[in-house]
Amino acid sequence: MFDVVIVGAGAAGLFCAGQAGQRGLQVLLIDHADKAAEKIRISGGGRCNFTNRDLDPAAPHRHFVGQNPQFCRSALSRYTPSDFITLVQKHGIPFHEKHKGQLFADRSAEDIIAMLLAECAAGGVTHWQPCAVKNIIFSASGADPSSAGSYQINTDRGPVQARSLVVATGGLSIPKIGATDFGYRLAQQFSIPLIERRPGLVPLTFDGAGWAPYAQLSGLALPVQISTGAKKNRMAFDEDLLFTHRGLSGPAVLQISSYWQEGQPLAIDLAPTVDLPAALAQGKARSKKLIANELATLVPSRLADAWASREADWQRPINEASDKALARLAEQLARWELTPTGTEGYKKAEVTLGGVDTRALSQQTMECKTQPGLYFIGEVVDVTGWLGGYNFQWAWASAHACAQALGATPP
């Protein structure tokens, strides 16, 4: 018998377990994978971008995507980035701000994992890993199935019982480190509605023949402005773009991928800080260099060569080019329009968009409205943050809201 069983030893599950245990609850934490928190371990280039100072809990729609981004306001306002920073400092973990409010561990993501495991130990959490869950049965204590009851969780290590069950199993992203659809299947078992899932924060791909002229740019990175959507719902990011053999990646593309819909074009300004028409006009007035060479003073030389080779009018000395040809070059570089054919899928996606419908959950406690004692936290819920520490902050905040609710329930 436990007070609460938490399935999933990732960011949300570990944090919830430690918090609930320290509130005096008997907690069992279960995960089927060999190692805890593998996603933390590989995040941020192995340094874990654990939160973001710029997060505004009063305006979650600025940094979170979902059917109802306002849902996360309550949890985010009760457990803020500064609260998690205080915990990191308490454990003596050195960290730094990279840019745009993004905080990383100085040494390694392992420091954050060790901290979460130490918090679990401080709460006396029982931790079974690896341990698979075979099935879960709910027994209501009265005739009314919506009344409180208990959950029997049949595991590889035998059956356990608890009055509360917390699902922190994450999404479908990066299956090679143990991602599964367990949380979604469990939601369906208890008739909890789901929002359609798709890869988020993911590289975008283009059709082979259409991409051929740009495949040679693989490995090239440069700052851009990238946007998608019509005027009313246009979304834009100023970030770095990375060319790959199959398409585009880098922070700019990962960010826009959460807003991009299949069949929609992207618009990319490849020189957002340069007045291209003026710069090319000045070049024409003073230089006899090839257009590609003059362009290489404004954008990376590999990009300049590839771009100039697209039209015969651009393969000549700049002083011999027509004003129309240069205007067309400037316009196309400032608004490169292209339509992705797809994404690199869950194997490369950092998060999963969609998930457990927030309308089915209490925003104060993360408990299901129709299923007593069942909670969903973290990525399994239809709340997806921007790149830059926002998803981890949602994990901490939703876990904290859940743990507080669990601790407030009379035994």
C-alpha positions in Angstrom: 0.0 0.0 0.0 1.2 3.5 -0.9 -0.5 6.9 -0.7 0.5 7.6 -4.3 2.1 5.8 -7.2 3.8 7.9 -9.8 4.5 6.4 -13.2 7.4 8.0 -15.1 10.8 9.0 -13.6 11.5 11.9 -15.9 11.5 15.6 -14.9 7.9 15.9 -13.8 7.7 12.5 -12.1 11.0 12.8 -10.1 10.1 16.3 -9.0 6.5 15.4 -8.0 7.8 12.3 -6.1 10.3 14.3 -4.1 7.8 17.0 -3.3 5.0 14.6 -2.3 7.4 12.5 -0.2 8.6 15.5 1.7 4.9 16.3 2.5 4.8 13.1 4.4 3.2 10.8 1.8 4.3 7.2 1.1 5.4 7.5 -2.5 6.3 4.8 -5.1 8.0 6.0 -8.3 8.0 3.5 -11.2 9.7 3.6 -14.6 10.2 1.0 -17.3 13.5 2.4 -18.6 16.9 1.4 -17.4 17.9 4.9 -16.2 16.0 7.8 -14.7 15.6 11.1 -16.4 17.3 10.2 -19.7 15.7 13.2 -21.4 17.2 15.5 -18.8 20.6 13.8 -19.4 20.6 14.6 -23.1 18.9 18.0 -23.0 20.7 21.3 -23.7 23.7 19.5 -25.2 24.1 17.6 -22.0 23.9 20.7 -19.8 20.1 20.8 -19.3 18.4 24.1 -20.0 16.4 23.7 -16.8 14.3 26.9 -16.9 13.9 30.3 -18.4 14.0 33.6 -16.5 11.8 35.3 -19.2 8.7 33.2 -18.5 5.8 35.3 -17.6 3.2 33.2 -15.6 0.5 35.8 -16.2 0.9 35.4 -20.0 1.5 31.7 -20.7 0.2 32.1 -24.3 3.4 33.9 -25.1 5.6 30.9 -24.6 3.2 27.8 -24.6 1.2 26.1 -27.3 -1.9 24.0 -26.9 -5.7 24.1 -27.2 -5.7 26.3 -24.1 -2.3 27.7 -23.1 -4.0 29.7 -20.3 -4.6 26.4 -18.5 -1.0 26.4 -17.2 -1.2 29.9 -15.6 -2.2 28.6 -12.2 0.6 26.1 -11.8 3.2 28.4 -13.4 2.3 31.3 -11.1 2.6 29.1 -7.9 5.9 27.6 -8.9 8.1 30.0 -10.8 11.5 29.9 -12.4 12.9 31.7 -9.4 11.5 28.9 -7.1 13.4 26.3 -9.1 16.5 28.5 -9.2 16.4 28.7 -5.4 16.4 24.8 -5.3 19.3 24.6 -7.7 21.3 27.1 -5.6 20.4 25.2 -2.4 22.0 22.1 -3.9 25.1 24.2 -4.8 24.8 23.6 -8.6 26.6 26.3 -10.6 24.7 27.6 -13.6 24.7 30.3 -16.3 22.4 32.2 -18.6 23.1 31.5 -22.2 20.8 34.1 -23.9 17.1 35.0 -23.9 16.7 34.0 -20.3 17.9 30.4 -20.8 19.6 28.8 -17.8 22.0 25.9 -18.1 24.0 23.8 -15.6 27.7 24.8 -15.8 29.0 21.3 -15.5 26.4 18.7 -16.6 22.8 17.7 -16.7 23.8 15.0 -14.3 23.9 17.7 -11.5 20.1 18.3 -12.1 19.3 14.6 -12.0 21.4 14.1 -8.8 19.5 17.0 -7.2 16.1 15.5 -8.1 17.1 12.0 -6.8 18.4 13.7 -3.6 15.0 15.4 -3.2 13.3 12.0 -3.6 15.6 10.4 -1.0 14.8 13.3 1.4 11.1 12.4 0.9 11.7 8.7 1.5 10.5 7.8 -2.0 10.5 4.1 -3.0 11.9 4.0 -6.5 11.4 0.9 -8.7 13.4 1.1 -12.0 13.4 -0.6 -14.4 9.9 -1.8 -13.6 7.1 -2.1 -16.2 3.5 -1.6 -15.4 1.3 -4.4 -16.8 -2.1 -3.0 -16.1 -4.1 -0.7 -13.7 -7.5 -1.3 -12.2 -9.6 1.2 -10.3 -11.9 0.2 -7.5 -14.4 2.8 -6.3 -15.0 2.7 -2.6 -18.8 3.2 -2.9 -21.5 2.3 -5.4 -20.8 5.6 -7.3 -17.9 5.0 -9.7 -17.0 8.7 -9.5 -16.4 8.4 -5.7 -12.9 8.1 -4.3 -11.3 4.6 -4.4 -8.0 2.9 -5.0 -5.8 1.9 -7.8 -4.3 -1.5 -8.2 -1.1 -1.3 -10.3 0.2 -4.7 -11.5 3.9 -4.4 -12.1 6.9 -6.6 -12.9 7.7 -6.5 -9.2 4.2 -7.5 -8.1 0.9 -5.7 -7.4 0.7 -2.4 -5.4 -2.2 -0.3 -4.3 -2.6 3.4 -3.9 -5.5 5.9 -3.5 -3.7 8.3 -6.0 -2.1 7.6 -9.3 0.1 10.2 -11.1 0.9 9.8 -14.8 4.2 11.5 -15.7 5.1 9.3 -18.7 6.0 12.1 -21.1 5.2 12.1 -24.8 6.3 10.1 -27.9 9.5 12.1 -28.5 12.8 10.2 -28.8 11.6 6.6 -28.6 15.2 5.3 -28.4 15.4 6.7 -24.8 12.2 5.0 -23.8 9.3 7.2 -24.9 6.0 5.3 -25.2 2.3 6.0 -25.6 1.6 4.6 -22.1 0.1 7.8 -20.7 -2.2 8.2 -23.7 -3.4 4.6 -23.5 -4.1 5.0 -19.8 -6.1 8.2 -20.5 -8.2 6.3 -23.0 -8.8 3.5 -20.5 -10.4 6.0 -18.1 -12.2 7.9 -21.0 -10.1 11.0 -20.6 -10.1 12.9 -23.9 -7.0 13.4 -25.9 -5.8 16.2 -28.3 -4.2 14.8 -31.5 -0.4 14.3 -31.1 2.3 15.4 -33.4 6.1 16.0 -33.2 7.1 19.5 -31.8 10.4 21.4 -31.7 11.5 19.2 -34.6 13.6 19.7 -37.8 11.6 20.2 -41.0 12.2 18.2 -44.2 11.7 18.9 -47.9 11.3 16.8 -51.0 14.5 15.3 -52.3 14.6 16.9 -55.8 13.4 20.3 -54.6 15.9 20.3 -51.9 18.9 19.3 -54.1 20.2 22.8 -54.7 20.4 23.5 -50.9 21.7 20.1 -49.7 25.2 21.3 -50.5 24.7 23.9 -47.7 24.4 21.2 -45.0 26.1 22.3 -41.9 25.8 26.0 -42.6 24.2 28.1 -39.8 23.2 31.7 -39.8 20.8 34.1 -37.9 17.4 34.5 -39.6 13.9 35.6 -39.1 11.5 32.8 -39.8 7.7 33.0 -39.9 4.6 31.1 -40.8 0.8 31.7 -40.9 -1.3 34.5 -42.3 -1.2 38.1 -41.0 -3.7 37.5 -38.2 -2.0 34.4 -36.7 1.5 34.9 -38.0 4.2 33.6 -35.8 7.9 34.7 -36.2 11.2 33.9 -34.5 14.6 35.6 -34.7 17.0 32.6 -34.2 19.7 30.6 -35.9 18.9 28.4 -38.8 20.8 25.3 -39.7 20.9 23.7 -43.2 20.8 19.8 -43.2 21.0 17.2 -45.9 17.2 16.7 -45.7 16.0 20.1 -44.8 16.3 22.8 -42.1 17.0 22.6 -38.4 18.4 24.9 -35.7 16.6 26.9 -33.0 14.7 29.0 -35.6 13.1 25.9 -37.3 12.5 24.0 -34.0 10.6 27.0 -32.7 8.5 27.5 -35.8 7.8 23.8 -36.2 5.4 23.9 -33.2 3.2 26.5 -35.1 3.7 25.2 -38.7 0.8 23.2 -40.2 1.2 20.7 -43.0 1.0 22.4 -46.4 1.8 25.9 -45.0 4.7 27.8 -46.4 7.5 29.3 -44.4 9.0 32.7 -45.0 12.6 33.2 -44.1 14.6 36.4 -44.1 18.2 35.2 -44.6 19.7 38.6 -43.8 17.4 40.2 -41.2 19.8 42.8 -40.0 20.9 44.0 -43.5 19.2 46.6 -45.8 19.8 44.4 -48.8 18.5 46.7 -51.6 20.7 49.6 -50.3 23.8 47.3 -49.7 23.5 45.9 -53.3 23.0 49.3 -54.8 26.1 50.6 -53.0 28.0 47.5 -54.3 26.9 48.2 -57.8 28.2 51.8 -57.6 31.7 51.0 -56.3 32.6 47.4 -57.2 33.3 45.2 -60.2 33.3 42.0 -58.3 30.9 39.1 -59.1 27.5 39.4 -57.4 28.3 36.3 -55.4 31.5 37.8 -54.0 29.8 41.1 -53.1 26.9 39.2 -51.6 29.4 37.2 -49.5 30.1 40.4 -47.5 26.4 40.4 -46.4 25.6 36.6 -45.9 27.8 33.5 -45.5 29.9 32.9 -48.6 28.4 29.4 -49.2 24.9 30.8 -49.2 26.0 33.7 -51.4 27.4 31.2 -54.0 24.4 29.0 -53.9 22.0 31.9 -54.2 23.8 33.6 -57.1 23.9 30.4 -59.0 20.1 30.2 -59.1 19.7 32.8 -61.9 21.9 33.7 -64.9 21.3 37.4 -64.2 23.1 37.0 -60.8 26.2 35.3 -62.3 27.9 38.5 -63.5 29.9 41.4 -62.1 27.6 43.5 -59.9 28.3 46.7 -61.8 26.9 45.0 -65.0 23.7 43.8 -63.2 20.4 45.5 -63.9 18.7 47.2 -61.0 15.7 44.9 -61.5 17.9 41.8 -61.1 19.5 43.1 -57.9 16.1 44.1 -56.5 14.8 40.6 -57.2 17.9 39.1 -55.5 17.3 41.3 -52.4 13.6 40.5 -52.3 14.2 36.7 -52.5 16.9 36.7 -49.9 14.7 38.7 -47.5 11.6 36.5 -48.2 12.6 33.0 -49.1 9.3 31.2 -49.3 9.3 27.4 -49.2 6.9 24.7 -48.0 8.2 21.7 -46.0 7.0 18.3 -47.0 7.2 17.0 -43.4 9.3 16.7 -40.2 12.0 14.4 -39.0 9.3 12.8 -36.7 9.4 11.7 -33.1 13.0 10.3 -33.4 14.3 13.9 -33.6 11.5 15.9 -31.9 12.3 17.4 -28.6 8.6 17.4 -27.4 5.2 16.1 -28.3 2.4 18.5 -29.2 -1.1 17.6 -28.0 -1.9 15.0 -25.4 -4.3 14.9 -22.5 -7.0 17.5 -23.0 -6.6 20.2 -20.4 -10.4 20.6 -20.2 -10.4 17.2 -18.5 -8.1 18.4 -15.7 -8.2 20.8 -12.8 -5.7 23.6 -13.4 -5.1 23.9 -9.7 -4.3 20.2 -8.9 -3.8 18.4 -12.3 -6.4 15.9 -11.2 -8.9 14.5 -13.7 -12.4 16.0 -13.2 -14.2 12.7 -13.9 -11.7 10.2 -12.4 -10.9 10.7 -8.7 -7.3 10.3 -7.7 -5.9 10.2 -11.2 -3.5 13.0 -12.1 -1.6 13.9 -15.3 1.5 16.1 -15.3 4.3 17.3 -17.6 4.6 16.6 -21.3 1.8 14.0 -21.4 -0.6 17.0 -21.0 -1.6 19.2 -24.0 0.8 22.0 -22.9 4.0 22.5 -25.0 6.6 25.2 -24.3 9.0 27.0 -26.6 12.6 25.9 -26.9 14.6 27.4 -24.1 13.7 25.8 -20.8 10.0 26.4 -20.9 9.0 22.7 -21.1 11.1 21.9 -18.0 9.5 24.8 -16.1 6.1 23.3 -17.0 7.3 19.9 -15.7 8.4 21.5 -12.4 5.3 23.6 -12.0 2.7 20.9 -12.9 4.5 18.4 -10.6 4.5 20.9 -7.8 0.8 21.7 -8.2 0.0 18.0 -8.1 2.2 17.3 -5.1 0.6 20.1 -3.1 -2.8 18.6 -3.9 -1.7 15.1 -3.0 -0.3 16.4 0.3 -3.5 18.2 1.1 -5.7 15.1 0.8 -6.5 13.5 4.1 -5.1 10.0 4.5 
